[in-house]
Amino acid sequence: EDIYDNSYALIIGIDKYQNVPNLNYAGKDAEKIQSMIVEYFDFPKDNVRLLLNEKATYNNIRKQFSEISKSAVSKKAL
């Protein structure tokens, strides 16, 4: 039985910062996590959201959480 077939994920990877030293692998690690949970744990690809660097703003993170929440509730109601 696929236990993750109705699961959702929001993955955030930030390498570039304004006031602290940059990281080297956060973005690549986030991309690998995305691939891993889709390929090996059978998360539906459309249920996995990835925000990297400048796309990982406060507003975008909140928006993605909201969209995931709405999707999960609507699928659960079915």
N, CA, C and O atoms as a GROMACS GRO file, in nm:
protein
  312
    1GLU      N    1   0.085  -0.119   0.000
    1GLU     CA    2   0.000   0.000   0.000
    1GLU      C    3   0.089   0.124   0.000
    1GLU      O    4   0.186   0.132   0.075
    2ASP      N    5   0.055   0.219  -0.084
    2ASP     CA    6   0.130   0.345  -0.090
    2ASP      C    7   0.080   0.438   0.019
    2ASP      O    8  -0.032   0.488   0.014
    3ILE      N    9   0.164   0.460   0.118
    3ILE     CA   10   0.121   0.546   0.229
    3ILE      C   11   0.139   0.695   0.199
    3ILE      O   12   0.086   0.779   0.271
    4TYR      N   13   0.213   0.728   0.092
    4TYR     CA   14   0.238   0.868   0.060
    4TYR      C   15   0.160   0.916  -0.062
    4TYR      O   16   0.186   1.026  -0.110
    5ASP      N   17   0.064   0.838  -0.112
    5ASP     CA   18  -0.003   0.875  -0.236
    5ASP      C   19  -0.091   0.999  -0.223
    5ASP      O   20  -0.131   1.057  -0.324
    6ASN      N   21  -0.123   1.040  -0.102
    6ASN     CA   22  -0.198   1.164  -0.080
    6ASN      C   23  -0.116   1.264   0.000
    6ASN      O   24  -0.173   1.352   0.066
    7SER      N   25   0.015   1.253  -0.004
    7SER     CA   26   0.102   1.341   0.075
    7SER      C   27   0.144   1.463  -0.006
    7SER      O   28   0.142   1.463  -0.129
    8TYR      N   29   0.181   1.567   0.067
    8TYR     CA   30   0.225   1.693   0.009
    8TYR      C   31   0.358   1.733   0.073
    8TYR      O   32   0.387   1.694   0.186
    9ALA      N   33   0.436   1.809   0.000
    9ALA     CA   34   0.562   1.858   0.054
    9ALA      C   35   0.592   1.996  -0.003
    9ALA      O   36   0.567   2.024  -0.120
   10LEU      N   37   0.645   2.081   0.082
   10LEU     CA   38   0.699   2.210   0.041
   10LEU      C   39   0.846   2.207   0.080
   10LEU      O   40   0.880   2.200   0.198
   11ILE      N   41   0.932   2.211  -0.020
   11ILE     CA   42   1.076   2.201   0.002
   11ILE      C   43   1.138   2.335  -0.029
   11ILE      O   44   1.113   2.395  -0.134
   12ILE      N   45   1.220   2.383   0.063
   12ILE     CA   46   1.282   2.515   0.051
   12ILE      C   47   1.433   2.498   0.058
   12ILE      O   48   1.486   2.436   0.151
   13GLY      N   49   1.503   2.553  -0.040
   13GLY     CA   50   1.649   2.549  -0.041
   13GLY      C   51   1.704   2.687  -0.068
   13GLY      O   52   1.680   2.745  -0.174
   14ILE      N   53   1.779   2.739   0.027
   14ILE     CA   54   1.834   2.874   0.013
   14ILE      C   55   1.986   2.867   0.028
   14ILE      O   56   2.038   2.826   0.132
   15ASP      N   57   2.056   2.906  -0.077
   15ASP     CA   58   2.202   2.914  -0.077
   15ASP      C   59   2.250   3.058  -0.057
   15ASP      O   60   2.356   3.082   0.002
   16LYS      N   61   2.171   3.152  -0.106
   16LYS     CA   62   2.216   3.291  -0.114
   16LYS      C   63   2.147   3.376  -0.008
   16LYS      O   64   2.024   3.381   0.000
   17TYR      N   65   2.228   3.441   0.072
   17TYR     CA   66   2.178   3.527   0.179
   17TYR      C   67   2.239   3.666   0.167
   17TYR      O   68   2.345   3.683   0.107
   18GLN      N   69   2.171   3.765   0.223
   18GLN     CA   70   2.220   3.902   0.217
   18GLN      C   71   2.318   3.934   0.330
   18GLN      O   72   2.419   4.000   0.306
   19ASN      N   73   2.290   3.888   0.450
   19ASN     CA   74   2.368   3.932   0.566
   19ASN      C   75   2.451   3.823   0.633
   19ASN      O   76   2.513   3.847   0.737
   20VAL      N   77   2.454   3.706   0.576
   20VAL     CA   78   2.535   3.597   0.629
   20VAL      C   79   2.604   3.527   0.513
   20VAL      O   80   2.563   3.543   0.398
   21PRO      N   81   2.709   3.450   0.540
   21PRO     CA   82   2.778   3.380   0.430
   21PRO      C   83   2.683   3.285   0.356
   21PRO      O   84   2.596   3.222   0.415
   22ASN      N   85   2.703   3.278   0.226
   22ASN     CA   86   2.623   3.188   0.143
   22ASN      C   87   2.655   3.043   0.173
   22ASN      O   88   2.763   3.010   0.222
   23LEU      N   89   2.560   2.957   0.144
   23LEU     CA   90   2.580   2.813   0.155
   23LEU      C   91   2.615   2.758   0.017
   23LEU      O   92   2.595   2.825  -0.084
   24ASN      N   93   2.665   2.638   0.014
   24ASN     CA   94   2.706   2.580  -0.114
   24ASN      C   95   2.609   2.479  -0.171
   24ASN      O   96   2.605   2.461  -0.293
   25TYR      N   97   2.531   2.411  -0.086
   25TYR     CA   98   2.456   2.296  -0.136
   25TYR      C   99   2.307   2.295  -0.101
   25TYR      O  100   2.240   2.198  -0.135
   26ALA      N  101   2.255   2.394  -0.037
   26ALA     CA  102   2.115   2.390   0.007
   26ALA      C  103   2.020   2.374  -0.112
   26ALA      O  104   1.926   2.294  -0.104
   27GLY      N  105   2.041   2.446  -0.218
   27GLY     CA  106   1.954   2.436  -0.335
   27GLY      C  107   1.962   2.298  -0.399
   27GLY      O  108   1.859   2.238  -0.432
   28LYS      N  109   2.083   2.248  -0.417
   28LYS     CA  110   2.100   2.113  -0.477
   28LYS      C  111   2.043   2.006  -0.385
   28LYS      O  112   1.983   1.909  -0.433
   29ASP      N  113   2.060   2.022  -0.254
   29ASP     CA  114   2.002   1.926  -0.160
   29ASP      C  115   1.849   1.927  -0.169
   29ASP      O  116   1.786   1.821  -0.166
   30ALA      N  117   1.790   2.045  -0.180
   30ALA     CA  118   1.645   2.055  -0.190
   30ALA      C  119   1.595   1.987  -0.318
   30ALA      O  120   1.493   1.918  -0.316
   31GLU      N  121   1.666   2.007  -0.428
   31GLU     CA  122   1.628   1.941  -0.553
   31GLU      C  123   1.639   1.789  -0.542
   31GLU      O  124   1.554   1.717  -0.594
   32LYS      N  125   1.742   1.740  -0.473
   32LYS     CA  126   1.759   1.595  -0.454
   32LYS      C  127   1.647   1.539  -0.367
   32LYS      O  128   1.596   1.430  -0.393
   33ILE      N  129   1.610   1.613  -0.263
   33ILE     CA  130   1.499   1.570  -0.177
   33ILE      C  131   1.371   1.561  -0.259
   33ILE      O  132   1.295   1.465  -0.246
   34GLN      N  133   1.346   1.661  -0.343
   34GLN     CA  134   1.228   1.658  -0.429
   34GLN      C  135   1.228   1.532  -0.515
   34GLN      O  136   1.127   1.461  -0.522
   35SER      N  137   1.338   1.504  -0.581
   35SER     CA  138   1.347   1.384  -0.665
   35SER      C  139   1.327   1.257  -0.584
   35SER      O  140   1.257   1.165  -0.627
   36MET      N  141   1.388   1.253  -0.468
   36MET     CA  142   1.382   1.133  -0.385
   36MET      C  143   1.239   1.102  -0.340
   36MET      O  144   1.196   0.987  -0.347
   37ILE      N  145   1.166   1.203  -0.293
   37ILE     CA  146   1.033   1.173  -0.241
   37ILE      C  147   0.934   1.140  -0.352
   37ILE      O  148   0.836   1.069  -0.330
   38VAL      N  149   0.960   1.192  -0.472
   38VAL     CA  150   0.874   1.157  -0.586
   38VAL      C  151   0.910   1.017  -0.637
   38VAL      O  152   0.821   0.934  -0.659
   39GLU      N  153   1.038   0.990  -0.657
   39GLU     CA  154   1.081   0.864  -0.716
   39GLU      C  155   1.073   0.746  -0.620
   39GLU      O  156   1.027   0.638  -0.658
   40TYR      N  157   1.116   0.765  -0.498
   40TYR     CA  158   1.128   0.651  -0.406
   40TYR      C  159   1.011   0.638  -0.308
   40TYR      O  160   0.982   0.528  -0.259
   41PHE      N  161   0.945   0.750  -0.279
   41PHE     CA  162   0.835   0.745  -0.183
   41PHE      C  163   0.699   0.767  -0.248
   41PHE      O  164   0.597   0.772  -0.180
   42ASP      N  165   0.699   0.780  -0.381
   42ASP     CA  166   0.576   0.790  -0.461
   42ASP      C  167   0.485   0.907  -0.424
   42ASP      O  168   0.363   0.897  -0.434
   43PHE      N  169   0.546   1.019  -0.380
   43PHE     CA  170   0.466   1.140  -0.366
   43PHE      C  171   0.420   1.180  -0.506
   43PHE      O  172   0.501   1.175  -0.599
   44PRO      N  173   0.294   1.219  -0.523
   44PRO     CA  174   0.253   1.271  -0.653
   44PRO      C  175   0.334   1.397  -0.688
   44PRO      O  176   0.345   1.488  -0.606
   45LYS      N  177   0.389   1.400  -0.806
   45LYS     CA  178   0.477   1.512  -0.846
   45LYS      C  179   0.407   1.647  -0.830
   45LYS      O  180   0.471   1.744  -0.789
   46ASP      N  181   0.279   1.654  -0.860
   46ASP     CA  182   0.205   1.780  -0.848
   46ASP      C  183   0.186   1.823  -0.703
   46ASP      O  184   0.149   1.937  -0.677
   47ASN      N  185   0.209   1.733  -0.609
   47ASN     CA  186   0.192   1.764  -0.467
   47ASN      C  187   0.321   1.810  -0.401
   47ASN      O  188   0.324   1.838  -0.281
   48VAL      N  189   0.428   1.818  -0.478
   48VAL     CA  190   0.558   1.858  -0.423
   48VAL      C  191   0.596   1.993  -0.480
   48VAL      O  192   0.608   2.010  -0.602
   49ARG      N  193   0.613   2.090  -0.392
   49ARG     CA  194   0.649   2.226  -0.434
   49ARG      C  195   0.793   2.253  -0.391
   49ARG      O  196   0.835   2.211  -0.284
   50LEU      N  197   0.868   2.323  -0.476
   50LEU     CA  198   1.008   2.354  -0.451
   50LEU      C  199   1.028   2.504  -0.466
   50LEU      O  200   0.996   2.562  -0.570
   51LEU      N  201   1.083   2.565  -0.363
   51LEU     CA  202   1.118   2.706  -0.367
   51LEU      C  203   1.268   2.718  -0.342
   51LEU      O  204   1.319   2.672  -0.240
   52LEU      N  205   1.338   2.782  -0.436
   52LEU     CA  206   1.482   2.798  -0.425
   52LEU      C  207   1.521   2.944  -0.422
   52LEU      O  208   1.465   3.026  -0.495
   53ASN      N  209   1.617   2.976  -0.337
   53ASN     CA  210   1.680   3.107  -0.328
   53ASN      C  211   1.580   3.223  -0.331
   53ASN      O  212   1.495   3.233  -0.242
   54GLU      N  213   1.590   3.310  -0.430
   54GLU     CA  214   1.506   3.430  -0.431
   54GLU      C  215   1.357   3.400  -0.445
   54GLU      O  216   1.274   3.487  -0.417
   55LYS      N  217   1.321   3.280  -0.487
   55LYS     CA  218   1.179   3.241  -0.495
   55LYS      C  219   1.124   3.204  -0.356
   55LYS      O  220   1.003   3.198  -0.337
   56ALA      N  221   1.213   3.180  -0.261
   56ALA     CA  222   1.172   3.138  -0.127
   56ALA      C  223   1.150   3.260  -0.037
   56ALA      O  224   1.210   3.273   0.070
   57THR      N  225   1.062   3.348  -0.082
   57THR     CA  226   1.029   3.467  -0.003
   57THR      C  227   0.921   3.433   0.099
   57THR      O  228   0.853   3.331   0.088
   58TYR      N  229   0.906   3.518   0.195
   58TYR     CA  230   0.802   3.501   0.296
   58TYR      C  231   0.665   3.484   0.230
   58TYR      O  232   0.590   3.393   0.264
   59ASN      N  233   0.634   3.573   0.135
   59ASN     CA  234   0.504   3.568   0.069
   59ASN      C  235   0.486   3.440  -0.014
   59ASN      O  236   0.379   3.380  -0.012
   60ASN      N  237   0.590   3.398  -0.086
   60ASN     CA  238   0.579   3.276  -0.166
   60ASN      C  239   0.565   3.152  -0.080
   60ASN      O  240   0.490   3.060  -0.114
   61ILE      N  241   0.635   3.148   0.033
   61ILE     CA  242   0.623   3.035   0.124
   61ILE      C  243   0.481   3.027   0.179
   61ILE      O  244   0.421   2.920   0.181
   62ARG      N  245   0.428   3.140   0.223
   62ARG     CA  246   0.290   3.143   0.275
   62ARG      C  247   0.191   3.103   0.166
   62ARG      O  248   0.096   3.029   0.193
   63LYS      N  249   0.212   3.151   0.044
   63LYS     CA  250   0.122   3.119  -0.067
   63LYS      C  251   0.124   2.969  -0.095
   63LYS      O  252   0.018   2.908  -0.114
   64GLN      N  253   0.242   2.909  -0.098
   64GLN     CA  254   0.251   2.766  -0.126
   64GLN      C  255   0.187   2.684  -0.014
   64GLN      O  256   0.119   2.585  -0.041
   65PHE      N  257   0.208   2.723   0.112
   65PHE     CA  258   0.142   2.654   0.223
   65PHE      C  259  -0.009   2.662   0.208
   65PHE      O  260  -0.080   2.564   0.230
   66SER      N  261  -0.058   2.779   0.171
   66SER     CA  262  -0.202   2.797   0.154
   66SER      C  263  -0.255   2.709   0.041
   66SER      O  264  -0.359   2.644   0.057
   67GLU      N  265  -0.185   2.706  -0.072
   67GLU     CA  266  -0.229   2.624  -0.185
   67GLU      C  267  -0.226   2.476  -0.151
   67GLU      O  268  -0.316   2.401  -0.188
   68ILE      N  269  -0.123   2.433  -0.080
   68ILE     CA  270  -0.114   2.292  -0.039
   68ILE      C  271  -0.228   2.259   0.055
   68ILE      O  272  -0.291   2.154   0.042
   69SER      N  273  -0.256   2.347   0.149
   69SER     CA  274  -0.365   2.323   0.244
   69SER      C  275  -0.499   2.310   0.173
   69SER      O  276  -0.577   2.220   0.202
   70LYS      N  277  -0.525   2.400   0.079
   70LYS     CA  278  -0.651   2.395   0.005
   70LYS      C  279  -0.661   2.268  -0.078
   70LYS      O  280  -0.767   2.205  -0.084
   71SER      N  281  -0.551   2.229  -0.142
   71SER     CA  282  -0.552   2.107  -0.222
   71SER      C  283  -0.575   1.985  -0.136
   71SER      O  284  -0.653   1.897  -0.173
   72ALA      N  285  -0.510   1.978  -0.022
   72ALA     CA  286  -0.525   1.863   0.067
   72ALA      C  287  -0.668   1.851   0.120
   72ALA      O  288  -0.723   1.742   0.127
   73VAL      N  289  -0.726   1.963   0.155
   73VAL     CA  290  -0.863   1.962   0.207
   73VAL      C  291  -0.961   1.922   0.097
   73VAL      O  292  -1.051   1.842   0.122
   74SER      N  293  -0.943   1.976  -0.024
   74SER     CA  294  -1.037   1.943  -0.132
   74SER      C  295  -1.026   1.796  -0.172
   74SER      O  296  -1.127   1.734  -0.204
   75LYS      N  297  -0.905   1.739  -0.173
   75LYS     CA  298  -0.888   1.598  -0.207
   75LYS      C  299  -0.943   1.508  -0.097
   75LYS      O  300  -0.997   1.401  -0.125
   76LYS      N  301  -0.930   1.552   0.028
   76LYS     CA  302  -0.980   1.473   0.140
   76LYS      C  303  -1.133   1.469   0.137
   76LYS      O  304  -1.193   1.368   0.174
   77ALA      N  305  -1.195   1.577   0.092
   77ALA     CA  306  -1.341   1.584   0.086
   77ALA      C  307  -1.398   1.490  -0.019
   77ALA      O  308  -1.514   1.447  -0.009
   78LEU      N  309  -1.316   1.456  -0.120
   78LEU     CA  310  -1.362   1.366  -0.225
   78LEU      C  311  -1.369   1.228  -0.169
   78LEU      O  312  -1.406   1.135  -0.241
   0.00000   0.00000   0.00000
